[in-house]
Amino acid sequence: MERVPLDEQPAGGVVKTRPNWPAGLFAVAWLVIVLGPLVYLVTVSLRTRSEYLGKSAWSIPEKLTLENYGTVLTGGFGQYLLNNVIVTVATVAIVVVVAVPCAYAVVRSTGKFVQRGFTLLLIGLAIPAQATIIPIYLLITRMRLYDTLTAIILPTAAFALPVAMLVLTNSLRDVPRELYEAQAIDGAGPLRVLVSLVLPLARPAITTVGVYTALNAWNGFLFPLVLTQSESSRVLTLGLYDFRGQFTTNVPALLAAVTLSVLPIFVVYLIGRRFLLSGLTAGFGK
């Protein structure tokens, strides 16, 4: 909304505003761009194969069916989904448990060792996973973890730590120093300060780190592709790749598998979305 200049305001003091039509049109256009693929994904997954081949995908379906979802769920999709949940939950747990106390130590410590270690950790932001896949493969095989879910969890968590530390340290720097001093006067030790002060105040940042890490772990493809082989350790991204070959001409079944793979992480995003902006912008306004 555009504000009316002071010299053009009415004598009564009531400020009139004009609608920002360009911004509104841009928002509507962006909404169509975002919703278009989602509508296509869901509607096609609810069509029969014959109807998809005989009619336009954008036409109104004559009959909705859940047959494609039944086909997917009986084709090993449940095991892939379970493996993905295990990898995602374990990765998020490792990142949060490691990053929160480390970020607290970086913010409260003035030692050169801690600060240089933090700087060294942030260098990981500039290193792509593809550049380290061969050393990671050698480490995983020598640790006898190849073709296990642990082989996916450990490197995924390691590459999520630099971003998690950056978000959490900027968030904890917003905590007033007086609060730490008040806790110290009350006789609280570092562990008590971490539990009673840091964790409640850093909840938006922790939620942001959790959602970001969950998205990366859920959609990871490189580490599962290189570090696993058997079907028992296959995750959704590799499962969808196989479904693409299994259902080459059955597009509705393939899109049903994609829809099922999107729903869990979409729910996680809806739960934590109100914390994302405050968590990502914490500390950058100073």
N, C-alpha and C positions, 0 to 999 in steps of 0.2 A: 504494500500500500504506500502511496506517495503522500507526503505531508504537504499541506498548503503553506506557502511562505508566510512569515509573520505579518508582513504588510498587506496581505490579501485575506487575513483571517477576519471573520465577522466581528462586529462590536460586542456581541454577547459572549465572546470567549469560546464558542463551540468550534472545535477544529473539524473541518470537513476533509474527508479523504477520497481519493479517486482510485478505482480498481486498477491494478497493474495487469493490463490485458496481455502484454507480451510474456510476462512470467507465467500467467495462467495457461496460455496456449502452449508454452514450452513444457509445463508440468503435465498437461493432458497428453501431449505427444510422447513424452517420456513414459507415462503410464501405459500407453498403448504399446510402446516398444517392449516394455518389461512384461506386460500381461499376455501379449500375443503368443510367445512361445509356451508359456505355462498353460494357457487355454488349449492350444494345439496338443500339448503333451497329454493332458488329462482326457480330453474328448476322444482322441484317437485310441488311447488305452482302453476306453470303454466301448469301442466298436468291435464288431466281428471282422474277421479277416476279409470276408467276401464284400462286406459293405465298404471297408477301407479301399479295396481295389476297384470297386465299381463306382464310387462317388467321390466328390471332392472332400478333402479332409476338413474343410471349413463349413460344409453343409450341416444342417441340423440332423443329428442321428435319429434314425427311425426307431431303434431299440438299443437301450444300454445293456451291457452285459459285463459280468465280472469273470467271465471265462478266461480272459487273458491273465488275470491275477492268479487264478487257480493253476494255470499252466506254469507260471513263473514259480509259485511257491512249492510246487511238486518237482521242480527241476534243480534242487540244490540251493535255491536262493536263501532259505532259512539258515543254512550253515554259514554262508557268506555274510549274512546280516549279523549273526552272532559274533563271528570273528571281527567284523568291523566295530561292533559295540565294544568288544574287549580291548581292541587296539586303541580306540578313541578314549575310553574311560581311563585306561592305564596311562596313556600319554598325558592326558590332562592332569591326572593325579600327580605324576612325577614332576611335571613342570611347575605346578602350583606349590607342591611341598618343597621343592628346591629353590624356586625363584623368590618366594615371599621372604624367608629368612635371609637369603643372600642380598636382596634389595634393601632390607632393613639394616643389614650390616654396612652396606655401601653408604647409605644415607647418614647413619650415626657415627661411622668410623672416620677418623681423619688420618689414618695410617697410609703411608705410601704404598704398602703391599696390597691393601684392599683396593685402593683407587686404580693402581696399575693393572690389577687383575680384572677389574671391571672394564677398563679400557681395552684390554686384550680380548675379553669376552665379546665386546661389541664389534670387533673385527669380523666375527662370524657373520655379521649382517652382509658383508661384502663377498662372502664365499658361497657360491651356488652348490646345491647338493650334487649336481651332475659332475662337478669337478672333483669330488671326493668319493665317488661311488666305488672305485677300485680299492682304495685303502679300507673303506668300510666293509667291502666284501671280504677282503683278506682277514680283517679283525673278527668278523662274524664267524667265518669258517674256522679260524684257529680257536675261538671260544666255544666251538661246537654248538652254535646256536642257529646254524643255517636251517632253513625250512621250518622255522618256528615263529610264533607270533611275537616273541621277544625280539627276534631279529628286526622286526618292523618297528616295534615300540621304542627301542633305545635310540636309534638314529633320528627318528621323527621327533622325539622329545629333545634331543640334543640341538637340533636345528631350530626348535621353537624357543629355546632358552634366551637367546640374545634379545629378541623382540619382547619377550615377557619381562626380562630384566629392565629394559628401557622404559616400558610402560609403568612398571611398578615403582621404579626409583623416582620417576617424575611425579608420580602420584604421592609417594611418601614425603617428598620434599615440600608438598603443600601443607603437611601437618605442622601446626605452629610448634616452635621449640618449647614454648611455655608448657604445653601438655606433657612433653617428655620430662621436663624438669619437675612438674607436679607429681608425676608418677615416681620419680626418683626420690622426692621428698617423702612420699608415703612409704618408702622402703621397697618399692617394686624392683625386681631384678629384670634382666633383659628378656627372659622367657615370659614373665608376667606382662611386661609392657607389650611384647609381641602379641600375646593372646587377647589382652583386655583393651588395648589401644589401637595397635596397628591393624589387626584383622578387621574390626568393625569399620574403621575409617577408610580402609583400602578396599572395601567390598566392590565398588564400581570397577576399580582397576583389576581386581581379581576376576570379576565376571568377564571383563573384556579379554583378559588373557585366556580364560577358559574357553570362551566362544571362538576366539581366533585359533587357538591350538586345536580345538575340536574340529573346526572346518578343515584345517590342514591335514589332520590325521584321518578324518573321514574320507577326504578326497585324494589321499596319497596314492600315487601309482608307481613311482620309480622304485622305491624300496621294496614294496611287495613283489614287483616284477623281477627284480634282481636277486632278492634275498629269500624268496620262497619258491617252491616248486610243486608240492603235492596239493591235491584238492582240499585236504583237511585244513590247511593253513591259508587257503585262498580268501581274499577279502572282496568287498563289493566291486571295487574298481576293476579288478581282474575278472570277477564274475560277470560284470556287464560286458567286458571285452569278449568273453566266451559266449555270452548270450547273443552278441552281435553275429557270431558265426553260427550259433545253433538256430537262431530265428532270422536267418538272412532274408527270407521272404515274408516273415510274419512280423511286420512292423508294429502292429498293436501290442503283441506280447513283449516285444523289446521295450516299447515305451511304458508298458506297465511295470517292467522291472526298473526302469529309470525313475518312475513316479514313486515306487516303494523305497528306493534308495535316497530320494530327496526328502521325504516326509520327516524322518527322525531329526536330521540336522536342521530342518526348517523350524521344527518345534523348539529346538534348543535356541535358535536365533530369536524366536518370538519371546521366549522367556527372558533372555538377557539383553534384548535390544535397547531397553531404556537406560542401561548402564554403559552402553558402548561408547556413545559420544563423550560423556563425562570422563570415562576411563582413558580414552585415546587422547583427549586434549588436556589431561591433567599435567600441570607443571609447565605448559608451553606458553601460558599467558604472562609469565613473569619476565 
